[in-house]
Amino acid sequence: MVPDRESLVAQAIEQTGLSDFSDSWFFANIDALIPSLNAQAKLSPEGIYGAQHMIVSGLVNRLRHVQLLKDNPEILDETVNVTAVLTGLPRTGSTMLHRMLAAAPQLTGVRWYETQNYVPLDGEVRGEPAPRLEAAKGVLAYMLEAIPELMSIHPMDIQQPDEEVIILGQLFSSSMIESTYFVPDYAAWLSKQDPRKAYEDLIEILQSLQWQDPSRKGKSWVLKTPGHLMGLQTVLDVFPDAKIVMTHRDPASTIPSYCSMEASLYKMGSTDISNVEIGTYWMARLKEWLDNFIAVRARADSSRFIDVNYKDLLTNPAETGLAVLKAAGLHESSEIRDGMEDWIEANRREHRAAHKYSLEDFGLDAEDIGAKYHDYISQYV
């Protein structure tokens, strides 16, 4: 069993020698998560250890972040400019587009090693994150040993931009947790919570990451995660100058692809979550995300949104990326085009093993998906 929140908080305090969490609003999220982990996630002994480690690591990062701000209050003077927030169903090409856009010299994204530890580790010199890079190598090696197929599903590189959903997950306020552990009750509870505090804390963390890395001076951020669909109205509110870049693909392709990824992730903590359970859960859950997207977009300023079709992204990636940048108000240059094309060449699909999956693997049916997702498909696919 995963122990109660008080004992996990005590572990984080013991590890760091720190005790100030500042606003502990996220304690309620942990209190909702633990019962779901114990009752629904069917955790193996390794899964119990991993879940405890996840919670304690999030608390440790929070304690260290609060202390970093105390030691360096000028961090909160940083101005964070977010040019674009990418979202869309998982497996719609948003990772490719995100990394390609972040290759533009005036843009930046959260790097994977930063998602693991968003505060400098002991011994780091500002702008020289060697300890965190080494720590990230260890985490990635462990993940690839547990899930050898991961690179063919979601290519990972500790220096490449990745999803800030991992940081929000360390605030126990994102889709990261339900994507790692089978916790439907927690996910349903989280959907009913106001995500604003999580996004306000994310901005504070972006200020810190910007301060930590002087090479980001003058750059704007490109954020990305499918999980932003859950809190899309808040995203529009807290990033008022950002364009929402929505990637679109037929759900009959995206859903089984994502279920295959989830099957791989869940087996790190449990061997008892069936493919049919995964298919049933994510078929309904992803529809909730899209229903929220449709509702929010219907009442929002249409100029805030940029639509990207998956097929266009695959067949003409550089031109698609440049079109997104133009729509976001950035001007094309040879340097931007070269940066994107270099990234595309280095990350071609044929450089990776094929990702194999089918609808039938997860008890899914293409006609059923088409019917249930009709409103979305008719408007955007």
C-alpha positions in Angstrom: 0.0 0.0 0.0 1.1 3.6 -0.7 1.3 5.2 2.7 -0.6 8.4 3.7 0.4 11.8 2.7 1.8 12.8 6.1 4.4 10.1 6.0 5.4 11.0 2.4 5.7 14.6 3.4 7.9 13.6 6.3 10.2 11.7 3.9 10.6 14.7 1.6 11.4 17.0 4.6 14.0 14.4 5.8 15.6 14.2 2.4 16.0 17.9 1.9 16.2 19.4 5.4 13.6 21.8 4.3 10.0 22.2 5.5 8.4 25.2 3.7 6.1 24.2 0.9 4.7 27.8 0.6 1.1 27.4 -0.4 0.3 23.7 0.1 -2.8 23.7 -2.1 -1.7 20.5 -3.8 -1.9 18.4 -0.6 -5.6 17.9 -1.4 -4.6 16.4 -4.7 -2.3 13.9 -3.0 -5.0 13.0 -0.6 -7.3 12.2 -3.5 -4.6 10.3 -5.4 -3.4 7.8 -2.7 -6.8 6.0 -2.3 -7.1 5.6 -6.0 -3.6 4.2 -6.3 -4.3 1.7 -3.6 -7.8 0.7 -4.7 -7.6 0.8 -8.5 -4.0 0.8 -9.9 -3.4 -2.8 -8.9 0.2 -1.9 -8.0 3.0 -4.5 -8.0 5.7 -4.1 -5.3 7.7 -2.2 -7.9 4.6 -0.1 -8.6 4.2 0.8 -4.9 7.8 1.8 -4.7 7.5 3.9 -7.9 4.3 5.6 -6.8 5.8 6.6 -3.4 9.0 7.8 -5.2 6.8 9.9 -7.6 5.0 11.6 -4.8 8.1 12.2 -2.7 10.1 13.5 -5.7 7.3 16.0 -6.4 7.4 17.2 -2.8 11.2 17.4 -2.8 11.2 19.5 -6.0 8.6 21.8 -4.4 10.6 22.3 -1.2 13.7 23.0 -3.2 11.9 25.4 -5.6 10.5 27.4 -2.6 14.0 27.6 -1.2 15.5 28.7 -4.5 13.0 31.6 -4.7 13.9 32.6 -1.1 17.6 32.6 -2.0 17.1 34.3 -5.4 14.0 36.6 -5.2 15.0 38.2 -8.5 13.6 35.1 -10.2 10.1 36.5 -9.8 11.2 39.5 -11.8 11.6 37.4 -14.9 9.0 38.0 -17.7 7.7 34.8 -19.2 6.5 35.2 -22.8 4.6 32.2 -24.2 4.1 32.3 -28.0 2.3 29.1 -28.5 0.7 26.3 -26.5 0.4 23.1 -28.4 -2.3 20.6 -27.6 -4.5 17.9 -29.3 -5.1 14.3 -28.7 -2.0 12.2 -28.0 -0.4 10.7 -31.0 -1.3 13.5 -33.4 2.2 14.7 -34.1 2.3 17.4 -31.4 5.7 16.1 -30.1 7.2 16.5 -33.6 5.8 19.9 -34.1 6.8 21.1 -30.6 10.4 20.1 -31.0 10.6 21.4 -34.5 9.2 24.8 -33.4 11.5 25.0 -30.4 14.4 24.6 -32.8 13.7 28.2 -34.0 16.4 30.4 -32.5 13.9 32.9 -30.8 11.9 30.1 -29.1 12.5 27.7 -26.3 10.8 24.8 -24.6 11.1 22.9 -21.3 13.8 20.2 -21.8 13.2 16.7 -20.6 16.0 16.8 -18.0 14.3 19.9 -16.6 11.0 18.2 -16.2 12.6 15.6 -13.9 14.3 18.2 -11.7 13.2 21.8 -12.4 15.4 23.1 -9.6 19.3 23.0 -9.8 20.8 20.1 -7.9 23.5 20.5 -5.3 26.8 21.6 -6.8 25.3 23.1 -9.9 26.6 26.4 -11.3 24.0 28.5 -12.9 23.8 27.7 -16.6 25.8 24.5 -16.2 23.2 21.7 -15.3 25.6 18.8 -15.4 24.3 17.1 -12.2 20.7 17.2 -13.6 21.8 15.9 -16.9 23.5 12.9 -15.3 20.4 12.3 -13.1 18.2 12.4 -16.2 20.4 9.8 -18.0 19.8 7.5 -15.1 16.0 8.0 -15.1 15.8 7.5 -18.9 18.0 4.4 -18.8 15.7 2.9 -16.2 12.6 3.6 -18.3 14.1 2.1 -21.4 15.1 -1.0 -19.5 11.6 -1.4 -18.2 9.9 -0.4 -21.6 12.3 -1.2 -24.4 9.7 -0.2 -27.0 9.3 3.3 -25.6 11.7 4.9 -28.1 9.6 3.7 -31.0 6.4 5.1 -29.4 7.6 8.4 -28.0 11.2 9.3 -28.8 13.0 10.7 -25.8 16.2 12.8 -25.4 17.2 14.4 -22.2 18.1 17.6 -24.0 15.1 17.8 -26.3 11.9 19.8 -25.4 9.3 17.7 -23.7 6.0 18.1 -22.0 5.5 20.4 -19.0 2.8 17.9 -18.1 5.6 16.2 -16.1 6.1 19.4 -14.1 2.4 19.8 -13.5 2.3 16.1 -12.5 4.8 16.9 -9.8 2.1 19.3 -8.5 -0.3 16.3 -8.8 -2.4 18.3 -11.2 -2.0 16.8 -14.7 -2.8 13.9 -16.9 0.7 12.6 -16.2 -0.5 10.6 -13.2 -3.4 8.9 -15.0 -1.1 8.1 -17.9 1.4 6.4 -15.5 -1.0 4.7 -13.1 -4.6 3.4 -13.7 -6.4 5.8 -11.3 -9.9 6.6 -12.8 -11.3 7.9 -9.6 -8.5 10.3 -9.1 -8.7 11.5 -12.8 -12.4 12.1 -12.4 -11.8 14.0 -9.2 -9.1 16.1 -10.8 -11.4 17.0 -13.7 -13.7 18.8 -11.3 -10.9 20.9 -9.7 -9.9 24.4 -10.7 -6.5 24.1 -12.4 -5.6 27.8 -12.1 -3.2 27.3 -9.1 -1.3 24.7 -11.0 -0.8 27.0 -14.0 0.2 29.9 -11.9 2.8 27.7 -10.2 3.9 26.6 -13.7 4.5 30.2 -14.7 6.7 30.6 -11.6 8.6 27.5 -12.5 9.1 28.8 -16.1 10.5 32.0 -14.6 12.9 29.9 -12.6 14.0 27.9 -15.7 14.5 31.1 -17.6 16.6 32.6 -14.8 18.6 29.3 -14.5 19.6 29.3 -18.2 21.0 32.7 -19.5 20.8 31.4 -23.1 17.1 31.8 -22.9 17.3 35.5 -22.4 14.9 37.2 -24.9 13.3 34.0 -26.1 9.7 33.1 -26.0 8.3 29.7 -24.8 6.5 27.0 -26.8 4.6 24.8 -24.4 3.0 21.4 -25.3 0.9 18.6 -23.8 -2.4 16.9 -24.8 -3.3 17.4 -21.1 -3.9 21.1 -21.7 -7.2 20.1 -23.2 -8.4 19.4 -19.6 -7.8 23.0 -18.6 -8.0 24.8 -21.9 -10.0 27.8 -20.6 -7.4 28.4 -17.9 -4.6 28.1 -20.5 -6.3 30.8 -22.5 -6.6 33.0 -19.4 -3.1 32.6 -18.0 -1.3 32.9 -21.3 -3.3 35.7 -22.9 -0.8 36.3 -25.7 -0.3 32.7 -26.7 -1.8 31.0 -29.7 -3.3 27.6 -29.1 -1.9 25.2 -31.7 -4.2 22.2 -32.1 -3.0 19.1 -33.9 -5.8 17.0 -35.5 -5.8 13.3 -36.6 -8.6 10.7 -37.0 -9.3 9.3 -33.5 -9.6 5.8 -35.0 -5.8 6.1 -35.4 -4.9 8.1 -32.4 -6.8 6.1 -29.7 -5.3 2.6 -30.3 -1.8 4.2 -30.7 -2.2 5.9 -27.4 -3.7 2.8 -25.7 -0.6 0.9 -26.9 1.6 3.5 -25.2 -0.5 3.3 -22.1 -0.2 -0.4 -21.9 3.6 0.0 -21.9 3.5 2.7 -19.2 1.1 0.9 -16.9 3.2 -2.3 -16.9 6.0 -0.4 -15.1 3.7 -0.5 -12.0 1.2 -3.3 -12.6 0.9 -6.4 -14.7 -2.9 -6.7 -14.0 -4.4 -3.8 -16.1 -5.9 -5.5 -19.2 -5.9 -4.1 -22.7 -9.7 -4.0 -22.7 -9.7 -1.9 -19.5 -7.2 0.4 -21.1 -9.2 0.7 -24.3 -12.5 1.3 -22.5 -11.0 3.9 -20.1 -9.1 6.0 -22.7 -11.9 5.8 -25.3 -14.1 7.7 -22.9 -11.5 9.8 -21.3 -10.1 11.3 -24.5 -13.6 12.1 -25.6 -14.0 14.1 -22.4 -10.9 16.1 -23.3 -12.2 16.8 -26.8 -15.7 17.7 -25.6 -14.0 20.3 -23.3 -12.0 21.6 -26.2 -15.1 22.0 -28.4 -17.0 23.8 -25.7 -14.2 26.2 -24.8 -13.4 26.9 -28.4 -17.0 27.7 -29.2 -17.0 30.6 -26.8 -13.4 31.8 -27.3 -11.9 34.3 -29.7 -11.3 32.2 -32.9 -8.1 34.1 -33.6 -6.5 32.4 -30.6 -6.4 29.0 -32.4 -4.2 27.5 -35.1 -5.2 24.1 -36.6 -2.6 21.6 -37.9 -3.6 18.5 -39.7 -1.5 15.4 -39.0 -1.2 14.4 -42.7 0.2 17.9 -43.6 2.7 17.6 -40.7 3.9 14.3 -42.0 4.1 15.2 -45.7 5.4 18.7 -45.4 6.7 19.3 -41.9 9.0 22.3 -42.5 6.3 24.3 -44.4 3.7 23.4 -41.8 6.0 24.5 -39.0 6.8 27.8 -40.7 3.1 28.4 -41.3 2.4 27.9 -37.6 5.2 30.4 -36.7 3.8 32.9 -39.2 0.3 32.5 -37.7 1.8 33.0 -34.3 3.3 36.3 -35.4 6.9 35.3 -36.0 8.7 36.0 -39.2 10.4 33.4 -41.3 14.2 33.5 -41.7 16.8 31.2 -43.2 18.0 30.4 -39.7 14.6 29.3 -38.6 14.1 27.1 -41.7 17.5 25.6 -41.4 16.9 24.8 -37.7 13.7 23.1 -38.5 15.0 21.1 -41.4 18.0 20.0 -39.4 15.7 18.8 -36.7 13.5 16.9 -39.2 16.5 15.2 -40.8 17.9 14.1 -37.4 14.5 12.7 -36.3 13.0 10.9 -39.2 10.5 8.2 -38.5 12.6 5.6 -40.4 15.4 6.1 -37.8 13.2 4.3 -35.3 11.5 0.9 -35.0 7.9 0.7 -36.1 5.2 1.2 -33.5 2.8 -1.7 -33.9 -0.8 -1.8 -32.6 -4.3 -2.4 -33.6 -7.9 -1.4 -32.6 -8.7 -5.0 -31.8 -5.8 -5.2 -29.3 -7.9 -3.0 -27.0 -11.4 -4.1 -27.8 -12.0 -1.0 -30.0 -14.1 -0.6 -33.1 -13.5 2.0 -35.8 -17.3 2.6 -36.4 -17.9 3.0 -32.7 -15.1 5.6 -32.5 -16.5 7.4 -35.5 -19.9 7.6 -34.0 -18.8 8.7 -30.5 -16.3 11.2 -31.8 -18.6 12.4 -34.7 -18.8 16.1 -33.5 -15.0 16.4 -33.4 -14.3 14.5 -36.6 -16.9 16.5 -38.6 -15.4 19.8 -37.6 -11.7 19.2 -37.5 -10.5 15.9 -39.2 
